[in-house]
């Protein structure tokens, strides 16, 4: 029978765990949150929340808004311009950001090339099976 040991190692986290929600297409996750947001009948736009979010942005951040990713190119008080994955530059309005904030799909994903707002290292257990030794 091979010798089995378990070790705990630390690995670097390279991908943001919520990046999958910003692949450029809506999912049932988006639609369910949109229905809840509309049902609450929130007034649009809520400029205080939009301004608070926009003020946290820096040029070159990668952000997810609604179901798309953008690389921030310029920042205004209530909006920002960013480049989508298809290299097209668009300006996101306060309304776009309000919907994203209201549905929970508006966040900074990467800053300085690293995942933002999450631990960049995590511990995992690894099982090592040595077939050259027997127990």
C-alpha angles and dihedrals in degrees: 000000000000121000112255123198133171125217132182114226133180118234132186118247108227102170127057108240092225095050089099090071091063102056095124099265135082120250133191087265089062094044094049091051091046091055090051091047093051092045090057088058093219115188112249129256110021097196096187092061092042093050092047090053095044091050090059092057126100128193111271094026115138108227135182118220121178100322102332137080123228135187106221112239102166136005130216126181094264104015144029137209119228143170117245124216089267088060093248114137115224134173115232112215128215088259093057091049092045091055090048093049092045093051095041094247103113118091147125108262103178135016122180089358094300131104109269127225097009136087109275093208131047136181120237132180117237124198113216118201115194109194093183092068130054128210 
